[in-house]
Amino acid sequence: MEQDRSTVAERASAGQGAAVALRQAARPGSHIPLQRGLDPVTGPIRVPAMEPAGGPTRSTSPRTRPGRGRHRRAERRRAEVTLTLIVLGALSWIVVTWPFRGDQAVYALIGRQILHGQALYTDIWDIKQPGVFLWYGLADLTGLGEIGTRALDVVAAFAFGACVHVLLRGRLTTPWVRRMLTALATAVLLLAAGPGDFGQLEMLCLVPATGAFALVAAEPRRAPTWRRIVLAGLCVGVVGVFKLLLAGVVGLALLVYLVLHLGGRRRFAAVPVVVAAALVPVGLTLAWLATQGAFGAALHVWLVEALEMGSAPGSRDPARVLEGLGRYVLWMFPVVVLAAWQAATAWRRRDPLDLAMGAFVLLDVLAIATQFAWWYQWYFVSAPLVVLALRRLDVLAPRLWGPRWAVLLAALCLPMLAHAASWALPTVLDGGGFTAASRDRIDERVAGYDTIRTELAAAGVRAGGSLYVVGDPLYNMLAGAPLVVRFDGWTYDLMTDGQWREVATEVGAVEPAVVMVDADAREWVADRGQDLQQVLARDYVRYRTSAEGTWYRLR
């Protein structure tokens, strides 16, 4: 009996020793393959498998085949890139096919005449700063006409996406969001903006505004160098060449970031550095105007006439403010929702970039309230909204693979996609703009080109003739007629009483061969253009009236 007990004890001791040895062999780093076994004391264990005489075997299952996972990821990346290029290419082409509208036409006309030697604000007038006219003048030098200018609009949209990529690539953690930064930011503009929005100075200023932040905030864990701060200030100044008020918005938002991000005395020293750098492009522009004898006129337009026009009757119509805001929020709905979500936690997180973007939004809303509140002016706030929205998307990205979140995001995108489809689908039905006949159909649908050409022919206006239009400058552009009166006639609904009198005086002095009062401007001329009516009654004869407007010929 004692021998049997001794045998059992020895076996148990041997079993425990084997179990210990097996567990040591099964530790991380051991290459011994394991099989299920039984520990005589502790129960089931994993035991070494017996290798065949020829050595270990390799699995031939497709799931474990070396390189198979990398190959699939590469295929997905290629499919991702291909789909992105197709979508962005299609959206870009639709923008290129769009004709000019009234604003773009007057920018192009003034830009062309500036490059031909006329002085802005003295020979030819507009309330805006010179940047947008110089942009259109330089685009005209390409010789590609409207297509070339619209192509530059697309380039500006991609440049905005590139600036967003540089700004956020070091702040995001989700790989696919980081990869798609440029595409997502660019697609937002291509989807949400229409033919009357592209080419507006608010859209063009998105690039230098976002670029200013990309220069100083791309590396969140490092303070920007002084060179980068100076370059950011120059970007603010470039915005000022297009619109001084927007430069104030960007500059103050940039200072909010620098004060919150920098430490010690640098935060206070950055303020004069940014201001001084921002004044450089604006100062160079004023020096250029001074060489043309327009320095005093420019300051008067920027500081005096702009305020006078802002106080003119109808300049701040509440209905127009609500309409513009409603259209922008609807077309940018997913961006607005995600940005608001991200901004709601910015103060709690004390994130300098998010707080600066929130200040950007608030300042731009206040700036719009002091302007004429046209719908396209809201597009400048796209810069901070897109940045905030992409940061929130990065937070939500791990959840988006679930069906509930994916459906919710798709629902948020429906208004934006519906707006894009309202322009894209008719363009496709018109032939896509690949032929001259197709582009003619698009031109008529978007801007009424055929109607205007028919009206010009019926009125007997000769190409390049002397023509003054109170209304749509597309008549001048399509007739090849330069602007012959200092006031272009397109801002008839915002002109002060003094400007209406000046228009009447200049029409009487210049004596254009033909004067046309657009149908939309008739009531304005009747209500506030009494002096112009007297000039027309004295020096002109009315010879045609149609649904498009009233035509007068010099006696």
C-alpha positions as CSV (number, residue, x, y, z in Angstrom):
1,M,0.0,0.0,0.0
2,E,2.8,2.4,0.9
3,Q,4.5,1.6,-2.4
4,D,1.3,2.4,-4.3
5,R,1.0,5.7,-2.5
6,S,4.7,6.5,-3.2
7,T,4.1,5.7,-6.9
8,V,1.1,8.1,-7.0
9,A,3.0,10.9,-5.3
10,E,5.9,10.5,-7.7
11,R,3.6,10.6,-10.7
12,A,1.8,13.7,-9.4
13,S,5.1,15.4,-8.7
14,A,6.3,14.5,-12.2
15,G,3.0,15.8,-13.7
16,Q,3.4,19.2,-11.8
17,G,7.0,19.5,-13.1
18,A,5.9,18.9,-16.6
19,A,3.1,21.4,-16.3
20,V,5.5,24.0,-15.0
21,A,7.9,23.3,-17.9
22,L,5.1,23.5,-20.4
23,R,3.9,26.8,-19.1
24,Q,7.4,28.2,-19.3
25,A,7.7,27.0,-22.9
26,A,4.3,28.7,-23.7
27,R,5.4,32.1,-22.5
28,P,5.5,35.0,-25.1
29,G,8.5,34.6,-27.3
30,S,8.4,30.8,-27.3
31,H,8.2,29.2,-30.7
32,I,7.0,25.8,-29.5
33,P,3.6,24.9,-31.1
34,L,1.0,24.0,-28.5
35,Q,-1.8,21.5,-28.3
36,R,-4.6,20.9,-25.8
37,G,-3.4,18.6,-22.9
38,L,-4.4,17.7,-19.3
39,D,-2.5,18.8,-16.2
40,P,-2.9,16.0,-13.7
41,V,-3.2,18.5,-10.9
42,T,-4.5,21.8,-12.3
43,G,-6.6,20.5,-15.2
44,P,-6.5,21.3,-18.9
45,I,-3.3,22.8,-20.2
46,R,-1.6,23.4,-23.6
47,V,1.2,20.9,-24.4
48,P,3.8,20.9,-27.2
49,A,2.7,19.4,-30.5
50,M,4.9,16.8,-32.1
51,E,6.6,18.1,-35.2
52,P,6.8,15.9,-38.2
53,A,10.2,14.5,-39.3
54,G,10.5,17.0,-42.1
55,G,10.1,20.0,-39.8
56,P,7.1,22.4,-39.1
57,T,4.5,22.7,-41.8
58,R,3.2,26.0,-43.2
59,S,-0.5,26.8,-43.5
60,T,-1.7,27.3,-47.1
61,S,-5.0,28.9,-46.0
62,P,-5.7,32.1,-47.9
63,R,-6.3,33.9,-44.6
64,T,-2.8,33.4,-43.4
65,R,-1.0,33.6,-46.7
66,P,1.9,36.1,-46.3
67,G,1.2,39.5,-47.9
68,R,-2.4,38.8,-48.6
69,G,-3.6,41.5,-46.1
70,R,-1.2,44.1,-47.5
71,H,-2.4,43.3,-51.0
72,R,-6.0,43.8,-50.0
73,R,-5.3,47.1,-48.3
74,A,-3.4,48.3,-51.4
75,E,-6.4,47.4,-53.6
76,R,-8.7,49.3,-51.3
77,R,-6.4,52.3,-51.4
78,R,-6.3,52.3,-55.2
79,A,-10.1,52.0,-55.3
80,E,-10.4,54.9,-52.8
81,V,-8.1,57.1,-54.8
82,T,-9.8,56.2,-58.1
83,L,-13.3,57.0,-56.8
84,T,-12.1,60.2,-55.2
85,L,-10.5,61.4,-58.5
86,I,-13.6,60.5,-60.4
87,V,-15.9,62.4,-58.1
88,L,-13.7,65.5,-57.7
89,G,-13.0,65.5,-61.5
90,A,-16.7,65.4,-62.3
91,L,-17.5,68.2,-59.8
92,S,-14.6,70.3,-61.1
93,W,-15.7,69.9,-64.7
94,I,-19.2,71.1,-63.8
95,V,-17.8,74.2,-62.3
96,V,-15.6,74.8,-65.4
97,T,-18.7,74.7,-67.6
98,W,-20.6,77.4,-65.7
99,P,-20.8,80.8,-67.4
100,F,-20.3,84.1,-65.6
101,R,-23.1,85.9,-63.9
102,G,-23.5,89.6,-63.2
103,D,-20.8,89.9,-60.5
104,Q,-18.2,87.9,-62.3
105,A,-18.9,89.8,-65.5
106,V,-18.3,93.2,-63.8
107,Y,-15.1,91.9,-62.2
108,A,-13.9,90.7,-65.5
109,L,-14.7,94.0,-67.3
110,I,-13.1,96.1,-64.6
111,G,-10.1,93.8,-64.4
112,R,-9.5,94.0,-68.2
113,Q,-9.8,97.8,-68.2
114,I,-7.4,98.1,-65.3
115,L,-4.8,96.1,-67.2
116,H,-5.3,98.3,-70.2
117,G,-4.4,101.4,-68.2
118,Q,-7.5,102.7,-66.6
119,A,-7.3,103.7,-62.9
120,L,-9.5,102.1,-60.4
121,Y,-11.8,104.5,-58.5
122,T,-11.0,107.4,-60.7
123,D,-11.6,106.2,-64.3
124,I,-13.8,103.3,-63.2
125,W,-15.6,102.7,-59.9
126,D,-16.6,99.9,-57.6
127,I,-17.0,99.6,-53.9
128,K,-14.6,96.6,-53.5
129,Q,-10.9,96.6,-52.9
130,P,-8.6,95.9,-56.0
131,G,-7.8,92.2,-55.3
132,V,-10.8,90.6,-57.1
133,F,-10.4,92.8,-60.2
134,L,-6.7,92.0,-60.4
135,W,-7.5,88.3,-60.1
136,Y,-10.0,88.5,-63.0
137,G,-7.6,90.7,-65.0
138,L,-4.8,88.2,-64.6
139,A,-7.2,85.3,-65.5
140,D,-8.1,87.3,-68.7
141,L,-4.4,87.3,-69.7
142,T,-4.5,83.5,-70.0
143,G,-6.7,84.0,-73.1
144,L,-9.0,81.2,-72.1
145,G,-11.9,83.5,-71.2
146,E,-14.6,82.2,-68.9
147,I,-13.3,78.6,-69.0
148,G,-9.9,79.7,-67.8
149,T,-11.3,81.8,-65.0
150,R,-13.5,79.0,-63.8
151,A,-10.6,76.6,-64.0
152,L,-8.8,79.0,-61.6
153,D,-11.8,78.9,-59.3
154,V,-11.3,75.1,-59.2
155,V,-7.6,75.5,-58.5
156,A,-8.5,77.8,-55.6
157,A,-10.9,75.2,-54.2
158,F,-8.1,72.5,-54.3
159,A,-5.6,75.0,-52.8
160,F,-8.1,75.5,-49.9
161,G,-8.2,71.7,-49.4
162,A,-4.4,71.6,-49.4
163,C,-4.2,74.3,-46.7
164,V,-6.7,72.4,-44.6
165,H,-4.6,69.2,-45.0
166,V,-1.5,71.0,-43.8
167,L,-3.3,72.5,-40.9
168,L,-4.9,69.3,-39.6
169,R,-2.7,66.4,-40.7
170,G,-0.8,66.5,-37.3
171,R,-4.0,66.8,-35.2
172,L,-6.1,63.8,-36.5
173,T,-5.8,60.2,-35.4
174,T,-8.1,58.3,-37.9
175,P,-6.0,57.2,-40.9
176,W,-8.7,57.4,-43.5
177,V,-9.8,60.9,-42.4
178,R,-6.2,62.1,-42.5
179,R,-5.7,60.6,-46.0
180,M,-8.9,62.2,-47.3
181,L,-8.4,65.7,-45.8
182,T,-7.7,67.5,-49.0
183,A,-10.5,65.7,-50.9
184,L,-13.1,66.3,-48.2
185,A,-12.4,70.0,-47.8
186,T,-12.3,70.5,-51.6
187,A,-15.5,68.5,-52.1
188,V,-17.4,70.6,-49.6
189,L,-16.8,73.7,-51.7
190,L,-17.5,72.0,-55.0
191,L,-20.7,70.5,-53.7
192,A,-22.1,73.5,-51.7
193,A,-21.3,76.5,-54.0
194,G,-23.1,77.4,-57.2
195,P,-22.3,79.4,-60.3
196,G,-22.9,82.7,-58.5
197,D,-20.7,81.8,-55.6
198,F,-17.5,80.7,-57.3
199,G,-15.3,83.6,-58.2
200,Q,-16.6,85.8,-55.4
201,L,-13.9,87.4,-53.3
202,E,-15.2,85.5,-50.2
203,M,-14.4,82.2,-51.9
204,L,-11.0,83.4,-53.2
205,C,-10.0,84.6,-49.7
206,L,-10.5,81.1,-48.2
207,V,-7.0,80.2,-49.4
208,P,-4.9,82.9,-47.7
209,A,-7.2,82.8,-44.7
210,T,-6.7,79.1,-44.1
211,G,-3.0,79.3,-45.2
212,A,-2.4,81.8,-42.4
213,F,-3.5,79.2,-39.8
214,A,-1.6,76.4,-41.6
215,L,1.6,78.3,-41.2
216,V,1.4,78.8,-37.4
217,A,-0.9,75.9,-36.2
218,A,0.2,72.9,-38.2
219,E,2.4,71.5,-35.4
220,P,0.3,71.7,-32.2
221,R,3.1,70.7,-29.9
222,R,5.6,73.3,-31.1
223,A,5.5,77.0,-31.1
224,P,5.7,78.6,-34.6
225,T,8.8,80.4,-35.6
226,W,8.9,84.1,-36.1
227,R,9.3,83.6,-39.9
228,R,6.0,81.6,-39.9
229,I,4.2,84.2,-37.9
230,V,5.4,86.9,-40.4
231,L,4.2,84.8,-43.3
232,A,0.9,84.3,-41.6
233,G,0.6,88.1,-41.2
234,L,1.3,88.5,-44.9
235,C,-1.5,86.1,-45.7
236,V,-3.8,88.3,-43.6
237,G,-2.7,91.2,-45.7
238,V,-3.5,89.4,-48.9
239,V,-7.0,89.0,-47.7
240,G,-7.0,92.7,-47.1
241,V,-6.2,93.4,-50.7
242,F,-9.4,91.6,-51.5
243,K,-11.5,93.0,-48.6
244,L,-10.3,94.9,-45.6
245,L,-13.1,93.8,-43.4
246,L,-12.3,90.1,-43.9
247,A,-8.7,90.8,-43.1
248,G,-9.8,92.1,-39.7
249,V,-11.8,88.9,-39.2
250,V,-8.8,86.6,-40.1
251,G,-6.3,88.8,-38.2
252,L,-8.2,88.8,-35.0
253,A,-8.9,85.1,-35.1
254,L,-5.2,84.4,-35.8
255,L,-4.2,86.6,-32.8
256,V,-6.6,84.6,-30.6
257,Y,-4.8,81.4,-31.6
258,L,-1.3,82.9,-31.0
259,V,-2.2,84.4,-27.7
260,L,-3.6,81.1,-26.4
261,H,-0.9,78.9,-27.9
262,L,2.3,80.9,-27.3
263,G,3.8,81.3,-23.8
264,G,5.4,84.2,-22.0
265,R,6.2,87.4,-23.8
266,R,6.0,85.9,-27.2
267,R,2.2,86.0,-27.1
268,F,2.3,89.8,-26.7
269,A,5.1,90.3,-29.2
270,A,3.2,88.4,-31.9
271,V,0.5,91.0,-32.0
272,P,2.5,93.9,-33.5
273,V,4.4,91.4,-35.8
274,V,1.2,90.1,-37.3
275,V,-0.2,93.6,-37.7
276,A,2.9,95.0,-39.3
277,A,3.2,92.1,-41.7
278,A,-0.5,92.4,-42.7
279,L,0.0,96.0,-43.6
280,V,2.6,95.2,-46.2
281,P,0.3,93.9,-49.0
282,V,-2.2,96.6,-48.3
283,G,0.5,99.3,-48.3
284,L,1.9,98.0,-51.6
285,T,-1.6,98.2,-53.1
286,L,-2.1,101.8,-51.9
287,A,1.3,102.6,-53.4
288,W,0.3,101.2,-56.7
289,L,-3.0,103.2,-56.6
290,A,-1.0,106.3,-55.8
291,T,1.1,105.9,-58.9
292,Q,-2.2,106.1,-60.9
293,G,-3.4,109.1,-59.0
294,A,-6.1,107.2,-57.2
295,F,-4.8,107.2,-53.7
296,G,-7.2,109.7,-52.3
297,A,-10.1,108.3,-54.3
298,A,-9.4,104.8,-53.0
299,L,-9.4,105.9,-49.3
300,H,-12.6,107.9,-50.0
301,V,-14.3,104.8,-51.5
302,W,-13.1,102.4,-48.8
303,L,-13.8,104.6,-45.7
304,V,-16.5,107.0,-46.7
305,E,-18.6,105.7,-49.6
306,A,-18.7,102.2,-48.2
307,L,-20.3,103.5,-45.0
308,E,-22.7,105.8,-47.0
309,M,-23.8,102.8,-49.2
310,G,-24.3,100.7,-46.1
311,S,-26.8,103.2,-44.7
312,A,-28.7,103.5,-48.0
313,P,-32.3,102.4,-48.1
314,G,-32.6,98.6,-48.6
315,S,-28.9,98.0,-48.1
316,R,-29.5,95.8,-45.0
317,D,-32.8,94.1,-45.8
318,P,-33.6,91.5,-43.0
319,A,-35.3,89.3,-45.6
320,R,-32.1,89.1,-47.6
321,V,-30.1,88.3,-44.4
322,L,-32.4,85.5,-43.5
323,E,-32.5,84.2,-47.0
324,G,-28.7,84.1,-47.4
325,L,-28.2,82.5,-44.0
326,G,-30.9,79.9,-44.7
327,R,-29.4,79.0,-48.1
328,Y,-25.9,78.7,-46.7
329,V,-26.9,76.5,-43.7
330,L,-29.0,74.2,-45.8
331,W,-26.3,73.7,-48.5
332,M,-23.6,73.3,-45.9
333,F,-25.8,71.4,-43.4
334,P,-23.5,68.4,-42.5
335,V,-20.5,70.8,-42.1
336,V,-22.5,73.2,-39.9
337,V,-23.8,70.4,-37.6
338,L,-20.4,68.8,-37.1
339,A,-18.7,72.2,-36.6
340,A,-21.3,73.2,-34.0
341,W,-20.8,69.9,-32.2
342,Q,-17.0,70.4,-32.1
343,A,-17.2,74.1,-31.1
344,A,-19.6,73.3,-28.2
345,T,-16.8,71.5,-26.3
346,A,-14.0,73.9,-27.3
347,W,-14.0,76.0,-24.2
348,R,-14.1,72.9,-21.9
349,R,-11.1,71.4,-23.7
350,R,-9.2,74.8,-23.9
351,D,-8.1,73.9,-27.5
352,P,-6.5,77.0,-29.0
353,L,-7.3,76.1,-32.6
354,D,-10.9,75.3,-31.9
355,L,-11.3,78.5,-29.9
356,A,-9.7,80.5,-32.7
357,M,-12.0,78.9,-35.2
358,G,-15.0,79.8,-33.0
359,A,-13.8,83.4,-32.8
360,F,-13.4,83.3,-36.6
361,V,-17.1,82.3,-37.0
362,L,-18.4,84.9,-34.6
363,L,-16.3,87.7,-36.1
364,D,-17.4,86.8,-39.6
365,V,-21.1,86.8,-38.6
366,L,-20.7,90.2,-37.1
367,A,-18.9,91.4,-40.3
368,I,-21.7,90.1,-42.5
369,A,-24.2,92.0,-40.3
370,T,-22.4,95.3,-41.2
371,Q,-22.5,94.5,-44.9
372,F,-25.2,94.0,-47.5
373,A,-25.7,90.4,-46.5
374,W,-25.7,88.8,-49.9
375,W,-25.8,85.0,-49.7
376,Y,-22.3,84.4,-51.1
377,Q,-20.8,86.5,-48.3
378,W,-21.5,83.6,-45.9
379,Y,-19.1,81.3,-47.8
380,F,-16.1,83.0,-46.1
381,V,-17.1,81.3,-42.8
382,S,-16.6,78.0,-44.6
383,A,-12.9,78.2,-43.5
384,P,-13.4,77.7,-39.8
385,L,-16.5,75.5,-40.2
386,V,-14.7,73.0,-42.4
387,V,-11.8,72.8,-40.0
388,L,-14.1,72.3,-37.0
389,A,-16.2,69.8,-38.9
390,L,-13.3,67.6,-39.9
391,R,-12.0,67.5,-36.4
392,R,-15.3,66.3,-35.2
393,L,-15.5,63.8,-38.0
394,D,-12.1,62.4,-36.8
395,V,-13.6,61.9,-33.4
396,L,-16.7,60.1,-34.8
397,A,-14.9,58.1,-37.4
398,P,-14.6,54.8,-35.4
399,R,-18.4,54.8,-34.9
400,L,-19.3,55.4,-38.5
401,W,-18.9,51.8,-39.5
402,G,-22.0,51.1,-37.5
403,P,-25.3,51.2,-39.5
404,R,-26.9,53.8,-37.2
405,W,-24.2,56.4,-37.4
406,A,-23.7,55.8,-41.2
407,V,-27.4,56.4,-41.8
408,L,-27.4,59.5,-39.7
409,L,-24.4,61.0,-41.5
410,A,-25.9,60.2,-44.9
411,A,-29.1,61.9,-43.8
412,L,-27.1,65.0,-42.8
413,C,-25.6,65.1,-46.2
414,L,-28.8,65.0,-48.1
415,P,-29.4,68.8,-48.4
416,M,-25.9,69.4,-49.7
417,L,-26.1,66.5,-52.2
418,A,-29.6,67.7,-53.3
419,H,-28.2,71.2,-53.9
420,A,-25.2,69.7,-55.9
421,A,-27.6,67.5,-57.9
422,S,-29.8,70.6,-58.8
423,W,-26.8,71.9,-60.8
424,A,-25.1,68.7,-61.8
425,L,-28.1,66.8,-63.2
426,P,-29.2,69.6,-65.6
427,T,-25.6,70.0,-66.8
428,V,-25.5,66.3,-67.6
429,L,-28.9,66.6,-69.4
430,D,-27.5,69.6,-71.4
431,G,-24.7,67.4,-72.7
432,G,-22.1,67.9,-70.0
433,G,-20.5,70.9,-71.7
434,F,-18.3,68.8,-74.0
435,T,-19.5,70.5,-77.2
436,A,-20.2,74.1,-78.2
437,A,-23.9,73.4,-78.5
438,S,-23.9,71.8,-75.0
439,R,-22.1,74.8,-73.5
440,D,-24.6,77.2,-75.2
441,R,-27.5,75.3,-73.5
442,I,-25.7,75.6,-70.2
443,D,-25.0,79.3,-70.7
444,E,-28.7,80.0,-71.4
445,R,-29.9,78.0,-68.4
446,V,-27.5,79.4,-65.9
447,A,-27.2,83.0,-67.0
448,G,-29.5,83.6,-70.0
449,Y,-26.7,84.2,-72.5
450,D,-28.9,83.5,-75.6
451,T,-31.6,85.8,-74.3
452,I,-29.1,88.6,-73.8
453,R,-27.6,88.1,-77.2
454,T,-31.0,88.1,-78.9
455,E,-31.9,91.3,-77.1
456,L,-28.6,92.9,-78.1
457,A,-29.3,92.0,-81.7
458,A,-32.9,93.3,-81.6
459,A,-31.6,96.6,-80.1
460,G,-29.1,96.9,-82.9
461,V,-26.1,97.1,-80.5
462,R,-22.8,96.8,-82.5
463,A,-20.0,94.7,-81.1
464,G,-17.6,96.9,-79.1
465,G,-20.0,99.8,-79.3
466,S,-20.7,102.5,-76.7
467,L,-23.2,101.0,-74.3
468,Y,-24.2,101.9,-70.8
469,V,-26.4,99.5,-68.8
470,V,-28.2,100.3,-65.6
471,G,-28.4,96.6,-64.6
472,D,-26.8,93.4,-65.6
473,P,-23.2,93.9,-66.9
474,L,-23.5,90.7,-68.9
475,Y,-24.9,92.9,-71.7
476,N,-21.6,94.8,-71.8
477,M,-19.5,91.6,-71.6
478,L,-21.4,89.7,-74.3
479,A,-21.5,92.8,-76.6
480,G,-17.8,93.3,-76.2
481,A,-18.5,96.8,-75.0
482,P,-16.3,98.3,-72.3
483,L,-17.7,100.2,-69.3
484,V,-17.8,103.8,-70.5
485,V,-19.3,105.5,-67.4
486,R,-17.4,105.5,-64.1
487,F,-20.2,103.9,-62.2
488,D,-20.8,100.5,-63.7
489,G,-24.6,100.5,-63.1
490,W,-24.6,97.1,-61.4
491,T,-25.0,98.5,-57.9
492,Y,-28.1,100.4,-58.6
493,D,-29.9,99.0,-55.6
494,L,-27.2,100.2,-53.2
495,M,-26.2,103.6,-54.6
496,T,-26.7,106.7,-52.5
497,D,-28.6,109.7,-53.7
498,G,-25.3,111.5,-54.4
499,Q,-24.1,108.5,-56.6
500,W,-27.4,108.6,-58.5
501,R,-26.8,112.2,-59.3
502,E,-23.2,111.5,-60.3
503,V,-24.4,108.7,-62.7
504,A,-26.8,111.2,-64.3
505,T,-24.0,113.8,-64.7
506,E,-21.5,111.3,-66.2
507,V,-24.1,109.9,-68.6
508,G,-24.8,113.4,-69.8
509,A,-21.0,114.1,-70.2
510,V,-19.9,110.8,-71.8
511,E,-23.0,110.4,-74.0
512,P,-23.0,106.6,-74.6
513,A,-24.5,105.8,-78.0
514,V,-27.0,103.4,-76.3
515,V,-28.4,103.3,-72.8
516,M,-30.3,100.3,-71.5
517,V,-32.3,100.2,-68.3
518,D,-32.6,96.6,-67.1
519,A,-36.1,95.3,-66.2
520,D,-35.0,94.7,-62.6
521,A,-33.7,98.3,-62.4
522,R,-36.7,100.1,-63.8
523,E,-38.3,100.7,-60.4
524,W,-35.1,101.9,-58.9
525,V,-34.6,104.4,-61.7
526,A,-38.2,105.6,-61.3
527,D,-37.9,106.0,-57.5
528,R,-34.4,107.3,-57.1
529,G,-33.0,108.2,-60.5
530,Q,-35.0,111.3,-61.3
531,D,-31.8,113.1,-62.5
532,L,-31.0,110.2,-64.8
533,Q,-34.5,110.3,-66.2
534,Q,-34.1,114.0,-67.0
535,V,-30.9,113.2,-68.9
536,L,-32.5,110.4,-70.9
537,A,-35.6,112.6,-71.7
538,R,-33.3,115.4,-72.9
539,D,-30.5,113.6,-74.8
540,Y,-32.0,110.3,-75.7
541,V,-35.0,108.8,-77.5
542,R,-36.6,105.6,-76.3
543,Y,-36.7,103.1,-79.2
544,R,-37.3,99.7,-77.7
545,T,-39.1,98.2,-74.7
546,S,-39.2,94.5,-74.0
547,A,-39.5,92.1,-71.1
548,E,-35.7,92.5,-70.7
549,G,-35.6,96.2,-70.4
550,T,-35.9,99.6,-72.0
551,W,-33.5,100.9,-74.7
552,Y,-32.5,104.5,-75.4
553,R,-30.5,105.9,-78.4
554,L,-28.6,109.1,-78.4
555,R,-30.4,111.8,-80.3
